[in-house]
Amino acid sequence: MDLIEIGAEALGAELARSVKARAALPGAGVTGFAATMAIDPERLQNELAYLSIVTMHFCVSAGLAPDVTPRVLGSYYRALWTGDSWRARPADLDARTPAYEDALNHPHPDYGRGYGVGRTFARLCGATHDLPVIEFGARAYVEQLPPILTLLRGVVVR
């Protein structure tokens, strides 16, 4: 496999662009699920945006060399918070980050990291004990991992 060479600034900006693009797609499945679970669809969509931000950060930290990770993440966050406003805001991310970090750093002993992330997602959506919402959050997290990690494994950051 041929690796693609890319600058840290460009990679971080591209990762932010992909997170924003994902957050912009409401999807009938999301709005239908929100209605079924009696959750405000905007709240669910917003939480999916924050989950995507955290998941991308986690993947960058796990998938890139330690010497380039801070440069890529710096670019990533600059690109997230510059330009047009979108679903996520820095202060709201800061409020959520400790809960998601705890789930990522302390996986459930039987069900793994996805379950913990799903529980956190459900709690932040106001549906702490709703198993379908936990599963929805877990699936949203887990399904993002392969494409992000595949992308990161295919680049050399300069």
C-alpha positions as a Markdown table, in Angstrom:
| # | Residue | x | y | z |
|---|---|---|---|---|
| 1 | Met | 0.0 | 0.0 | 0.0 |
| 2 | Asp | 1.3 | 3.4 | -1.0 |
| 3 | Leu | 1.2 | 5.9 | 1.8 |
| 4 | Ile | 0.1 | 9.5 | 1.1 |
| 5 | Glu | 2.3 | 12.3 | 2.4 |
| 6 | Ile | 0.4 | 15.2 | 4.0 |
| 7 | Gly | 1.2 | 18.1 | 6.3 |
| 8 | Ala | -0.2 | 18.1 | 9.9 |
| 9 | Glu | -2.1 | 21.3 | 9.2 |
| 10 | Ala | -3.8 | 19.9 | 6.1 |
| 11 | Leu | -4.6 | 16.6 | 7.8 |
| 12 | Gly | -6.1 | 18.3 | 10.8 |
| 13 | Ala | -8.2 | 20.6 | 8.6 |
| 14 | Glu | -9.5 | 17.6 | 6.6 |
| 15 | Leu | -10.4 | 15.7 | 9.7 |
| 16 | Ala | -12.4 | 18.7 | 11.0 |
| 17 | Arg | -14.1 | 19.1 | 7.6 |
| 18 | Ser | -15.2 | 15.4 | 7.7 |
| 19 | Val | -16.6 | 15.8 | 11.3 |
| 20 | Lys | -18.5 | 18.9 | 10.3 |
| 21 | Ala | -19.9 | 17.2 | 7.1 |
| 22 | Arg | -21.0 | 14.2 | 9.1 |
| 23 | Ala | -22.8 | 16.5 | 11.6 |
| 24 | Ala | -24.6 | 18.4 | 8.8 |
| 25 | Leu | -26.4 | 15.2 | 7.6 |
| 26 | Pro | -29.5 | 14.8 | 9.7 |
| 27 | Gly | -30.5 | 11.5 | 8.2 |
| 28 | Ala | -34.1 | 10.2 | 8.3 |
| 29 | Gly | -32.8 | 7.3 | 10.5 |
| 30 | Val | -31.6 | 9.7 | 13.2 |
| 31 | Thr | -34.8 | 11.8 | 13.2 |
| 32 | Gly | -37.0 | 8.7 | 13.1 |
| 33 | Phe | -35.0 | 7.1 | 16.0 |
| 34 | Ala | -35.3 | 10.3 | 18.0 |
| 35 | Ala | -39.0 | 10.4 | 17.6 |
| 36 | Thr | -39.3 | 6.7 | 18.6 |
| 37 | Met | -37.3 | 7.3 | 21.7 |
| 38 | Ala | -39.0 | 10.6 | 22.5 |
| 39 | Ile | -35.7 | 12.5 | 22.3 |
| 40 | Asp | -35.4 | 15.9 | 20.7 |
| 41 | Pro | -33.9 | 15.2 | 17.3 |
| 42 | Glu | -31.7 | 18.4 | 17.6 |
| 43 | Arg | -30.3 | 17.1 | 20.9 |
| 44 | Leu | -29.6 | 13.7 | 19.4 |
| 45 | Gln | -27.9 | 15.3 | 16.3 |
| 46 | Asn | -25.9 | 17.7 | 18.4 |
| 47 | Glu | -24.7 | 14.8 | 20.6 |
| 48 | Leu | -23.7 | 12.8 | 17.6 |
| 49 | Ala | -21.5 | 15.8 | 16.5 |
| 50 | Tyr | -19.8 | 15.9 | 19.9 |
| 51 | Leu | -19.3 | 12.1 | 19.8 |
| 52 | Ser | -17.7 | 12.5 | 16.3 |
| 53 | Ile | -15.3 | 15.1 | 17.6 |
| 54 | Val | -14.2 | 13.0 | 20.5 |
| 55 | Thr | -14.0 | 9.8 | 18.4 |
| 56 | Met | -11.7 | 11.6 | 15.9 |
| 57 | His | -9.5 | 12.9 | 18.7 |
| 58 | Phe | -9.2 | 9.4 | 20.1 |
| 59 | Cys | -8.4 | 7.9 | 16.7 |
| 60 | Val | -5.7 | 10.5 | 16.0 |
| 61 | Ser | -4.1 | 9.9 | 19.4 |
| 62 | Ala | -4.2 | 6.1 | 18.8 |
| 63 | Gly | -3.4 | 6.1 | 15.1 |
| 64 | Leu | -0.6 | 8.6 | 14.6 |
| 65 | Ala | 2.9 | 8.8 | 16.0 |
| 66 | Pro | 3.2 | 10.7 | 19.3 |
| 67 | Asp | 5.5 | 13.4 | 17.7 |
| 68 | Val | 2.9 | 14.5 | 15.1 |
| 69 | Thr | -0.3 | 14.0 | 17.1 |
| 70 | Pro | -0.2 | 17.4 | 18.9 |
| 71 | Arg | 0.3 | 19.2 | 15.6 |
| 72 | Val | -2.6 | 17.4 | 13.9 |
| 73 | Leu | -4.9 | 17.9 | 16.8 |
| 74 | Gly | -4.0 | 21.5 | 17.1 |
| 75 | Ser | -4.9 | 22.0 | 13.4 |
| 76 | Tyr | -8.1 | 19.9 | 13.9 |
| 77 | Tyr | -9.4 | 22.0 | 16.7 |
| 78 | Arg | -8.5 | 25.3 | 15.0 |
| 79 | Ala | -10.4 | 24.1 | 11.9 |
| 80 | Leu | -13.4 | 23.0 | 14.0 |
| 81 | Trp | -13.9 | 26.3 | 15.7 |
| 82 | Thr | -13.1 | 28.7 | 12.8 |
| 83 | Gly | -15.4 | 29.5 | 10.0 |
| 84 | Asp | -19.2 | 29.2 | 10.1 |
| 85 | Ser | -20.9 | 28.1 | 13.3 |
| 86 | Trp | -22.2 | 24.6 | 13.3 |
| 87 | Arg | -23.8 | 22.1 | 15.8 |
| 88 | Ala | -20.9 | 22.0 | 18.2 |
| 89 | Arg | -19.4 | 24.7 | 20.4 |
| 90 | Pro | -16.1 | 24.6 | 22.3 |
| 91 | Ala | -17.6 | 25.2 | 25.8 |
| 92 | Asp | -20.1 | 22.4 | 25.3 |
| 93 | Leu | -17.4 | 20.1 | 24.1 |
| 94 | Asp | -15.3 | 20.9 | 27.2 |
| 95 | Ala | -18.3 | 20.0 | 29.4 |
| 96 | Arg | -18.7 | 16.6 | 27.7 |
| 97 | Thr | -15.1 | 15.6 | 27.2 |
| 98 | Pro | -14.4 | 14.3 | 30.7 |
| 99 | Ala | -17.3 | 11.9 | 30.5 |
| 100 | Tyr | -16.3 | 10.6 | 27.1 |
| 101 | Glu | -12.6 | 10.4 | 28.1 |
| 102 | Asp | -13.6 | 8.3 | 31.1 |
| 103 | Ala | -15.6 | 5.9 | 28.9 |
| 104 | Leu | -12.7 | 5.6 | 26.4 |
| 105 | Asn | -10.0 | 5.3 | 29.1 |
| 106 | His | -11.9 | 2.8 | 31.3 |
| 107 | Pro | -13.7 | 0.3 | 29.0 |
| 108 | His | -16.4 | -1.8 | 30.5 |
| 109 | Pro | -14.7 | -5.1 | 31.6 |
| 110 | Asp | -17.3 | -7.3 | 29.8 |
| 111 | Tyr | -18.7 | -5.1 | 27.0 |
| 112 | Gly | -15.8 | -2.9 | 26.1 |
| 113 | Arg | -15.2 | 0.7 | 25.1 |
| 114 | Gly | -18.3 | 1.0 | 22.8 |
| 115 | Tyr | -20.7 | 0.2 | 25.7 |
| 116 | Gly | -19.2 | 2.9 | 27.9 |
| 117 | Val | -19.3 | 5.4 | 25.1 |
| 118 | Gly | -22.9 | 4.4 | 24.4 |
| 119 | Arg | -23.9 | 4.9 | 28.0 |
| 120 | Thr | -22.2 | 8.3 | 28.1 |
| 121 | Phe | -24.0 | 9.3 | 24.8 |
| 122 | Ala | -27.3 | 8.1 | 26.2 |
| 123 | Arg | -26.8 | 10.1 | 29.5 |
| 124 | Leu | -25.9 | 13.2 | 27.6 |
| 125 | Cys | -29.1 | 12.8 | 25.4 |
| 126 | Gly | -31.2 | 12.5 | 28.6 |
| 127 | Ala | -31.9 | 8.8 | 28.1 |
| 128 | Thr | -29.5 | 7.2 | 30.6 |
| 129 | His | -31.3 | 3.9 | 31.0 |
| 130 | Asp | -32.7 | 3.5 | 27.5 |
| 131 | Leu | -30.9 | 0.5 | 26.0 |
| 132 | Pro | -31.7 | 1.4 | 22.4 |
| 133 | Val | -30.1 | 4.8 | 22.9 |
| 134 | Ile | -27.0 | 3.2 | 24.5 |
| 135 | Glu | -26.8 | 0.9 | 21.5 |
| 136 | Phe | -27.3 | 3.8 | 19.1 |
| 137 | Gly | -24.4 | 5.7 | 20.7 |
| 138 | Ala | -22.2 | 2.6 | 20.9 |
| 139 | Arg | -22.8 | 1.9 | 17.2 |
| 140 | Ala | -22.2 | 5.5 | 16.2 |
| 141 | Tyr | -18.8 | 5.3 | 17.9 |
| 142 | Val | -17.8 | 1.9 | 16.7 |
| 143 | Glu | -18.8 | 2.5 | 13.1 |
| 144 | Gln | -16.6 | 5.5 | 12.8 |
| 145 | Leu | -13.4 | 3.7 | 13.9 |
| 146 | Pro | -12.6 | 1.6 | 10.8 |
| 147 | Pro | -12.7 | 4.4 | 8.2 |
| 148 | Ile | -10.8 | 6.9 | 10.4 |
| 149 | Leu | -8.1 | 4.4 | 11.4 |
| 150 | Thr | -7.8 | 3.2 | 7.8 |
| 151 | Leu | -7.3 | 6.8 | 6.6 |
| 152 | Leu | -4.7 | 7.5 | 9.4 |
| 153 | Arg | -2.8 | 4.3 | 8.6 |
| 154 | Gly | -2.5 | 5.4 | 5.0 |
| 155 | Val | -0.8 | 8.7 | 5.6 |
| 156 | Val | 2.7 | 9.9 | 6.5 |
| 157 | Val | 2.5 | 13.2 | 8.3 |
| 158 | Arg | 5.2 | 15.7 | 7.6 |
